[in-house]
Amino acid sequence: MEIFKNIPEIKYEGSKSTNPLAFKYYDADRVIMGKKMSEHLPFAMAWWHNLCATGTDMFGRGVADKSFGAIEGTMEHAKAKVDAGFEFMKKLGIKYFCFHDVDIVPEAEDINETNRRLDEITDYILEKMEGTDIKCLWGTANMFSNPRFVNGAGSSNSAEVFAFAAAQVKKALELTVKLGGRGYVFWGGREGYETLLNTDMKFEQDNIARLMKMAVAYGRKIGFTGDFYIEPKPKEPMKHQYDFDAATAIGFLKAHGLDKDFKMNIEANHATLAGHTFQHDLRVSAINGMLGSIDANQGDMLLGWDTDEFPFDVYTATMCMYEVLKAGGLTGGFNFDAKNRRPSYTVEDMFEAFILGMDTFALGLIKASEIIEDGRIDKFIENRYSSYKNSELGKKITSDDATLEEIASYATDKGVCALPGSGKQEGLEAIVNSILFG
């Protein structure tokens, strides 16, 4: 049975189209820098926002109908969401989905009943996947909504809660393997603290690492060959979360010997909450060889929380795709961890939001490739550091053989230091603008 009856298959019509249910920039087969756009941009649907979120906020009930013709909180509703999700993805040409365990079934009081429901629904998802090219990008366990996780999961002060977290991770890993997922994500939604007056920070962080090590060992044991991901976020719901930003998360992974199995799943909105640009956390991940996957959304700079908006900022998307292209692409994909604004509650709004996000990143890809092919920014950066390649002093420094005394003697012999070359920030920004809007 067709659920979205008035929505056609979404086609590419070009930038001049005024059809709200058509792509303006996302042309799946267009070749950019040797690869199809669809290969550069493996888009994914977030189960939780697209099929579950109704627009509920702290001041009001939901306004969007996500029942899909079934009674909410039942297994019939869980199956209706599967039907809706696959029809949605097919009509948009989306090839991947991402899920938490409790997105796909209603959680029961007893974890054993929840696991039985998960087995049932993933059997149904596998049936729907048959004969399609739709795949699982990554899975994860929701270890922040249930009241037992009030003090965290891996970081909980309760050994019993830790055990239940381990059970959820175990099952979510099994489901990810069952559905052929490319990755598995840890988002530490409550892995942090409110006050240090009641917190043993080192013990909590060590326990988080213990849970992750157990997950890696079990995942490899059952045949999971993909990447594990950490998704950094600085705050909310906890006041201070341990995976504050990419640099903090990478430092944690390296300190605990987890960096060979883990990469970063970078979310735009989380990066800005940490006081960084999206591009910053992407670059930090890339230079450490740990750029894995992306949650494609954006925040509102006037609001101090995680608004998870569909991306429309082409400049930010361009800078994102610049980093991705420079890094050689992702092992994961672009998951729209984004939700419609509360007043955008219709079925048409659901589709238009994804069209907006897909077009924004497609245009970002086009413009990022033009910046790279233009070459002026790369050439400027190369020239900016040329003294390290073209002078005896620079070669000595970068050889790693020099002593502090040798290098210091250059300065004392010369006596006076010239200014370094201009950073030309405004000129470089003008180049970007000319490519974006010229």
DRENDO-541148 format. One record per residue (C-alpha): x, y, z; residue number from 0. Coordinates in steps of 0.001 Angstrom, whole numbers, always signed. Last residue first. Layout:
<rs>
(r (X, Y, Z), NUM)
...
</rs>
This chain:
<rs>
(r (+30448, +34468, -9911), 437)
(r (+28482, +33437, -6819), 436)
(r (+30287, +30508, -5252), 435)
(r (+33501, +30808, -7264), 434)
(r (+33738, +34594, -6764), 433)
(r (+32835, +34166, -3108), 432)
(r (+35641, +31646, -2584), 431)
(r (+38144, +33937, -4296), 430)
(r (+36936, +36867, -2150), 429)
(r (+37505, +34768, +960), 428)
(r (+41075, +34238, -224), 427)
(r (+41596, +37964, -663), 426)
(r (+40151, +38686, +2763), 425)
(r (+42390, +36140, +4425), 424)
(r (+45580, +37294, +2671), 423)
(r (+47750, +35725, +5401), 422)
(r (+50530, +38197, +4625), 421)
(r (+54080, +36836, +4611), 420)
(r (+55991, +36638, +7875), 419)
(r (+57428, +39876, +9270), 418)
(r (+61219, +40144, +9208), 417)
(r (+63316, +39222, +12241), 416)
(r (+66306, +41233, +13484), 415)
(r (+69441, +39861, +15164), 414)
(r (+70648, +37685, +12325), 413)
(r (+73259, +35782, +14361), 412)
(r (+70886, +35514, +17344), 411)
(r (+68101, +34160, +15155), 410)
(r (+70245, +31586, +13347), 409)
(r (+71814, +30586, +16690), 408)
(r (+68342, +29604, +17972), 407)
(r (+68069, +26953, +15279), 406)
(r (+71374, +25362, +16173), 405)
(r (+70786, +25574, +19942), 404)
(r (+67327, +23980, +19694), 403)
(r (+68880, +21027, +17930), 402)
(r (+68191, +20085, +14337), 401)
(r (+67710, +16542, +13092), 400)
(r (+63940, +16697, +12592), 399)
(r (+64560, +17361, +8878), 398)
(r (+61797, +19968, +9038), 397)
(r (+63936, +22485, +10922), 396)
(r (+67025, +21977, +8729), 395)
(r (+65000, +22321, +5545), 394)
(r (+63562, +25579, +6820), 393)
(r (+66980, +26987, +7696), 392)
(r (+68465, +25930, +4369), 391)
(r (+65669, +27730, +2581), 390)
(r (+63201, +26594, -79), 389)
(r (+61113, +23964, +1645), 388)
(r (+60417, +25515, +5048), 387)
(r (+60384, +29001, +3502), 386)
(r (+57617, +27770, +1196), 385)
(r (+54981, +27768, +3949), 384)
(r (+52820, +30505, +2454), 383)
(r (+53671, +29355, -1080), 382)
(r (+51907, +26006, -574), 381)
(r (+48954, +27732, +1062), 380)
(r (+48658, +30201, -1836), 379)
(r (+48864, +27435, -4429), 378)
(r (+46132, +25454, -2708), 377)
(r (+43926, +28550, -2602), 376)
(r (+44567, +29422, -6244), 375)
(r (+43937, +25922, -7578), 374)
(r (+40747, +26562, -9558), 373)
(r (+40243, +22778, -9579), 372)
(r (+40059, +22755, -5765), 371)
(r (+37646, +25691, -5616), 370)
(r (+35567, +24196, -8444), 369)
(r (+35379, +20850, -6611), 368)
(r (+34140, +22667, -3515), 367)
(r (+31511, +24462, -5621), 366)
(r (+30032, +21284, -7064), 365)
(r (+30168, +19450, -3734), 364)
(r (+28498, +22361, -1911), 363)
(r (+25794, +22417, -4593), 362)
(r (+25195, +18716, -3968), 361)
(r (+25289, +19330, -219), 360)
(r (+22584, +21988, -420), 359)
(r (+20554, +19982, -2943), 358)
(r (+20463, +16962, -642), 357)
(r (+19465, +19073, +2354), 356)
(r (+16750, +21015, +517), 355)
(r (+15364, +17862, -1121), 354)
(r (+15333, +16232, +2311), 353)
(r (+13339, +19118, +3766), 352)
(r (+10980, +19186, +759), 351)
(r (+10149, +15524, +1336), 350)
(r (+9192, +15917, +4994), 349)
(r (+7399, +19214, +4262), 348)
(r (+5209, +17452, +1692), 347)
(r (+4154, +14996, +4401), 346)
(r (+3014, +17946, +6526), 345)
(r (+4398, +19243, +9828), 344)
(r (+6520, +22258, +9015), 343)
(r (+5435, +24339, +12056), 342)
(r (+7729, +22247, +14306), 341)
(r (+10807, +22703, +12127), 340)
(r (+11568, +19553, +10172), 339)
(r (+14200, +17272, +11598), 338)
(r (+17863, +16628, +10953), 337)
(r (+20343, +13839, +11514), 336)
(r (+20511, +13657, +7735), 335)
(r (+23247, +11038, +7532), 334)
(r (+26012, +11768, +5056), 333)
(r (+28185, +8692, +4566), 332)
(r (+30675, +6292, +6085), 331)
(r (+34184, +5458, +4895), 330)
(r (+34353, +9055, +3718), 329)
(r (+36048, +10811, +816), 328)
(r (+39667, +11395, -222), 327)
(r (+40501, +13767, +2635), 326)
(r (+40703, +16755, +273), 325)
(r (+37278, +15858, -1115), 324)
(r (+35809, +15645, +2386), 323)
(r (+37412, +18906, +3515), 322)
(r (+36166, +20821, +448), 321)
(r (+32794, +19113, +911), 320)
(r (+32475, +20628, +4367), 319)
(r (+33613, +24063, +3155), 318)
(r (+30972, +23913, +431), 317)
(r (+28289, +22814, +2912), 316)
(r (+29171, +25767, +5141), 315)
(r (+28896, +28211, +2218), 314)
(r (+25704, +26546, +990), 313)
(r (+23859, +27123, +4281), 312)
(r (+20588, +25200, +3771), 311)
(r (+21188, +22228, +6042), 310)
(r (+18110, +20642, +7654), 309)
(r (+17984, +21824, +11230), 308)
(r (+19158, +19728, +14176), 307)
(r (+18342, +22387, +16829), 306)
(r (+21032, +21315, +19324), 305)
(r (+20997, +24147, +21828), 304)
(r (+22122, +27715, +22298), 303)
(r (+19808, +29420, +19842), 302)
(r (+20790, +32505, +17840), 301)
(r (+23475, +30560, +15949), 300)
(r (+20826, +28167, +14671), 299)
(r (+22226, +24722, +14084), 298)
(r (+23046, +22746, +10972), 297)
(r (+22564, +19242, +9637), 296)
(r (+24525, +16508, +7907), 295)
(r (+25710, +13915, +10409), 294)
(r (+29020, +12941, +8857), 293)
(r (+31126, +9780, +8640), 292)
(r (+34703, +8568, +9016), 291)
(r (+37311, +11287, +9372), 290)
(r (+39934, +9607, +11564), 289)
(r (+43238, +9933, +9704), 288)
(r (+44433, +12450, +12296), 287)
(r (+44573, +15207, +9683), 286)
(r (+41022, +14288, +8673), 285)
(r (+39482, +14423, +12138), 284)
(r (+40939, +17852, +12917), 283)
(r (+39865, +19043, +9456), 282)
(r (+36273, +17848, +9928), 281)
(r (+36152, +19421, +13400), 280)
(r (+37291, +22755, +11960), 279)
(r (+35019, +22650, +8910), 278)
(r (+31921, +22414, +11113), 277)
(r (+33126, +25617, +12767), 276)
(r (+34095, +25498, +16398), 275)
(r (+32567, +26771, +19639), 274)
(r (+31603, +23316, +20893), 273)
(r (+27963, +24028, +19999), 272)
(r (+29230, +24766, +16481), 271)
(r (+30767, +21299, +16214), 270)
(r (+27616, +19636, +17543), 269)
(r (+25448, +21294, +14884), 268)
(r (+27732, +20124, +12074), 267)
(r (+27845, +16516, +13246), 266)
(r (+31103, +14606, +12863), 265)
(r (+31133, +10807, +13043), 264)
(r (+34770, +10295, +13983), 263)
(r (+36844, +7157, +13520), 262)
(r (+37382, +4125, +15719), 261)
(r (+39107, +759, +15295), 260)
(r (+42773, +1768, +15215), 259)
(r (+42220, +4698, +17599), 258)
(r (+41062, +2540, +20507), 257)
(r (+44338, +2369, +22427), 256)
(r (+42940, +4139, +25508), 255)
(r (+44935, +7377, +25238), 254)
(r (+44487, +7365, +21463), 253)
(r (+40709, +7136, +21736), 252)
(r (+40537, +9860, +24402), 251)
(r (+42759, +12198, +22355), 250)
(r (+40551, +11599, +19323), 249)
(r (+37445, +12427, +21364), 248)
(r (+38984, +15630, +22719), 247)
(r (+40157, +16750, +19261), 246)
(r (+36803, +15964, +17671), 245)
(r (+34773, +17847, +20283), 244)
(r (+33428, +17450, +23824), 243)
(r (+33345, +13613, +23938), 242)
(r (+33337, +13718, +27764), 241)
(r (+30077, +15641, +28015), 240)
(r (+29753, +18714, +30215), 239)
(r (+26317, +20050, +31181), 238)
(r (+24693, +16742, +30263), 237)
(r (+21796, +16779, +27771), 236)
(r (+23228, +18760, +26232), 235)
(r (+26956, +19541, +26131), 234)
(r (+30130, +19275, +24071), 233)
(r (+29177, +16781, +21357), 232)
(r (+31455, +14332, +19557), 231)
(r (+30088, +11367, +17577), 230)
(r (+32449, +8443, +18160), 229)
(r (+32539, +5905, +15371), 228)
(r (+33290, +2198, +15008), 227)
(r (+34426, +1317, +11536), 226)
(r (+33314, -1693, +9538), 225)
(r (+34382, -5331, +9684), 224)
(r (+31649, -6703, +11952), 223)
(r (+32036, -10473, +11778), 222)
(r (+30672, -11699, +15092), 221)
(r (+34067, -11748, +16835), 220)
(r (+35022, -8356, +15385), 219)
(r (+31951, -6812, +16979), 218)
(r (+32569, -8607, +20269), 217)
(r (+36130, -7332, +20612), 216)
(r (+35190, -3829, +19471), 215)
(r (+32223, -3692, +21853), 214)
(r (+34290, -4901, +24815), 213)
(r (+36860, -2213, +24033), 212)
(r (+34100, +406, +23868), 211)
(r (+32685, -652, +27240), 210)
(r (+36144, -543, +28824), 209)
(r (+36779, +2894, +27308), 208)
(r (+33576, +4209, +28896), 207)
(r (+34756, +2663, +32167), 206)
(r (+38110, +4454, +31971), 205)
(r (+36275, +7725, +31371), 204)
(r (+34077, +7195, +34436), 203)
(r (+37007, +6208, +36648), 202)
(r (+39024, +9248, +35556), 201)
(r (+36121, +11624, +36140), 200)
(r (+35224, +10448, +39641), 199)
(r (+32135, +12656, +39993), 198)
(r (+30058, +13895, +42926), 197)
(r (+31581, +17357, +43461), 196)
(r (+32617, +17388, +39797), 195)
(r (+29171, +18681, +38880), 194)
(r (+26748, +17986, +36012), 193)
(r (+28725, +15146, +34444), 192)
(r (+29444, +13323, +31216), 191)
(r (+28406, +10288, +29205), 190)
(r (+24734, +11270, +28959), 189)
(r (+24360, +11457, +25208), 188)
(r (+27571, +9556, +24598), 187)
(r (+27040, +8963, +20902), 186)
(r (+28740, +5690, +20045), 185)
(r (+28229, +4761, +16408), 184)
(r (+28548, +1499, +14461), 183)
(r (+29554, +1439, +10815), 182)
(r (+28984, -55, +7368), 181)
(r (+25772, -1832, +8401), 180)
(r (+24923, -5137, +6732), 179)
(r (+21469, -5469, +8334), 178)
(r (+22449, -8515, +10418), 177)
(r (+25780, -6889, +11302), 176)
(r (+23983, -3783, +12573), 175)
(r (+21463, -5966, +14415), 174)
(r (+24227, -7884, +16197), 173)
(r (+25923, -4609, +17110), 172)
(r (+22646, -3254, +18497), 171)
(r (+22237, -6411, +20578), 170)
(r (+25694, -6200, +22116), 169)
(r (+25398, -2446, +22651), 168)
(r (+22089, -2918, +24459), 167)
(r (+23503, -5682, +26667), 166)
(r (+26567, -3569, +27497), 165)
(r (+24304, -687, +28522), 164)
(r (+22350, -3105, +30739), 163)
(r (+25625, -4204, +32349), 162)
(r (+26714, -590, +32922), 161)
(r (+23345, +62, +34591), 160)
(r (+24060, -2825, +36945), 159)
(r (+27549, -1494, +37698), 158)
(r (+25980, +1788, +38802), 157)
(r (+28005, +5040, +38848), 156)
(r (+27282, +5331, +35141), 155)
(r (+30066, +6281, +32710), 154)
(r (+29401, +3432, +30287), 153)
(r (+25734, +4423, +30422), 152)
(r (+25220, +7881, +31881), 151)
(r (+23925, +9191, +35192), 150)
(r (+20221, +9269, +34195), 149)
(r (+20798, +6164, +32079), 148)
(r (+18277, +4066, +34020), 147)
(r (+15615, +6609, +33030), 146)
(r (+15691, +5336, +29405), 145)
(r (+16475, +8099, +26906), 144)
(r (+20306, +8184, +27002), 143)
(r (+21671, +4808, +25956), 142)
(r (+20029, +4626, +22541), 141)
(r (+22068, +1925, +20825), 140)
(r (+23660, +2437, +17416), 139)
(r (+23436, +1403, +13796), 138)
(r (+25212, +2534, +10672), 137)
(r (+24843, +2984, +6933), 136)
(r (+22206, +282, +6484), 135)
(r (+21489, -463, +2835), 134)
(r (+18988, +390, +103), 133)
(r (+19816, -1073, -3325), 132)
(r (+16447, -2832, -3496), 131)
(r (+15414, -6423, -4290), 130)
(r (+15451, -7432, -652), 129)
(r (+15719, -4439, +1674), 128)
(r (+12036, -4732, +2625), 127)
(r (+12497, -8356, +3705), 126)
(r (+15580, -7365, +5704), 125)
(r (+13516, -4671, +7439), 124)
(r (+10931, -7318, +8393), 123)
(r (+13575, -9590, +9917), 122)
(r (+14886, -6471, +11639), 121)
(r (+11423, -5911, +13113), 120)
(r (+11110, -9399, +14596), 119)
(r (+14621, -9544, +16028), 118)
(r (+14140, -6118, +17589), 117)
(r (+10845, -7218, +19117), 116)
(r (+12575, -10194, +20733), 115)
(r (+15314, -7880, +22001), 114)
(r (+12744, -5564, +23587), 113)
(r (+11121, -8609, +25219), 112)
(r (+14484, -9619, +26678), 111)
(r (+15108, -6050, +27851), 110)
(r (+12040, -6248, +30100), 109)
(r (+10018, -3040, +30446), 108)
(r (+9529, -2945, +26656), 107)
(r (+10975, -414, +24190), 106)
(r (+8757, +324, +21189), 105)
(r (+10592, -841, +18068), 104)
(r (+12677, +789, +15309), 103)
(r (+13731, +3938, +17081), 102)
(r (+14564, +1988, +20267), 101)
(r (+17579, +289, +18657), 100)
(r (+18963, +3482, +17175), 99)
(r (+18924, +3747, +13399), 98)
(r (+20684, +4891, +10229), 97)
(r (+19413, +4553, +6648), 96)
(r (+21083, +4305, +3262), 95)
(r (+20445, +4481, -490), 94)
(r (+18336, +7633, -823), 93)
(r (+16748, +7900, -4283), 92)
(r (+14088, +10290, -2977), 91)
(r (+11056, +8133, -3861), 90)
(r (+12886, +4985, -2793), 89)
(r (+13898, +6465, +558), 88)
(r (+10341, +7527, +1397), 87)
(r (+8845, +4183, +334), 86)
(r (+11432, +2436, +2495), 85)
(r (+10753, +4650, +5474), 84)
(r (+6973, +4419, +5231), 83)
(r (+6983, +620, +5122), 82)
(r (+9475, +454, +8009), 81)
(r (+7395, +2982, +9960), 80)
(r (+4310, +816, +9366), 79)
(r (+6247, -2137, +10767), 78)
(r (+6958, -278, +14018), 77)
(r (+3316, +845, +14104), 76)
(r (+2164, -2778, +13873), 75)
(r (+4673, -3539, +16630), 74)
(r (+2754, -1149, +18829), 73)
(r (+3621, +2172, +20465), 72)
(r (+1611, +4207, +17975), 71)
(r (-1553, +2682, +16548), 70)
(r (-1151, +2354, +12790), 69)
(r (-1998, +4428, +9707), 68)
(r (+1420, +5955, +9200), 67)
(r (+1409, +7073, +12853), 66)
(r (+3888, +9867, +12164), 65)
(r (+1310, +12658, +12234), 64)
(r (+3168, +15928, +12789), 63)
(r (+1985, +18296, +15556), 62)
(r (+3695, +16877, +18626), 61)
(r (+2788, +18169, +22061), 60)
(r (+3969, +21494, +23430), 59)
(r (+6340, +23563, +25552), 58)
(r (+9346, +21270, +25962), 57)
(r (+9137, +20291, +22310), 56)
(r (+7218, +17697, +20325), 55)
(r (+7636, +18128, +16591), 54)
(r (+6475, +14642, +15645), 53)
(r (+9828, +12881, +15531), 52)
(r (+9578, +9149, +14792), 51)
(r (+9943, +8433, +11067), 50)
(r (+12197, +11273, +9931), 49)
(r (+13882, +12128, +13196), 48)
(r (+14587, +8697, +14659), 47)
(r (+15113, +6768, +11407), 46)
(r (+17856, +9089, +10183), 45)
(r (+17820, +8799, +6389), 44)
(r (+21191, +8382, +4693), 43)
(r (+22974, +10086, +1805), 42)
(r (+26022, +8558, +113), 41)
(r (+27293, +11838, -1367), 40)
(r (+30525, +11377, -3320), 39)
(r (+29191, +8151, -4835), 38)
(r (+25819, +9728, -5659), 37)
(r (+27623, +12639, -7320), 36)
(r (+29318, +10181, -9637), 35)
(r (+33074, +10029, -9385), 34)
(r (+35992, +11351, -11472), 33)
(r (+36247, +14847, -10019), 32)
(r (+32490, +15383, -10280), 31)
(r (+30442, +13108, -12554), 30)
(r (+26703, +13763, -12706), 29)
(r (+24804, +10507, -12156), 28)
(r (+22965, +11477, -8958), 27)
(r (+22003, +14976, -10109), 26)
(r (+21455, +16871, -6859), 25)
(r (+21372, +20527, -7902), 24)
(r (+17718, +21568, -8396), 23)
(r (+16081, +18363, -7205), 22)
(r (+12334, +18191, -7679), 21)
(r (+9303, +18293, -5376), 20)
(r (+9218, +22085, -4964), 19)
(r (+8923, +22483, -8753), 18)
(r (+10355, +25908, -9596), 17)
(r (+13048, +24460, -11847), 16)
(r (+15821, +26794, -12997), 15)
(r (+18512, +24981, -11004), 14)
(r (+17977, +21650, -12742), 13)
(r (+15134, +19136, -12972), 12)
(r (+16518, +16167, -11013), 11)
(r (+13719, +13760, -10130), 10)
(r (+11767, +12945, -6970), 9)
(r (+9481, +9950, -7412), 8)
(r (+5978, +11336, -6985), 7)
(r (+4349, +12405, -3708), 6)
(r (+539, +12440, -3587), 5)
(r (+198, +8889, -2304), 4)
(r (+2832, +8960, +435), 3)
(r (+1678, +5717, +2059), 2)
(r (+1353, +3419, -971), 1)
(r (+0, +0, +0), 0)
</rs>
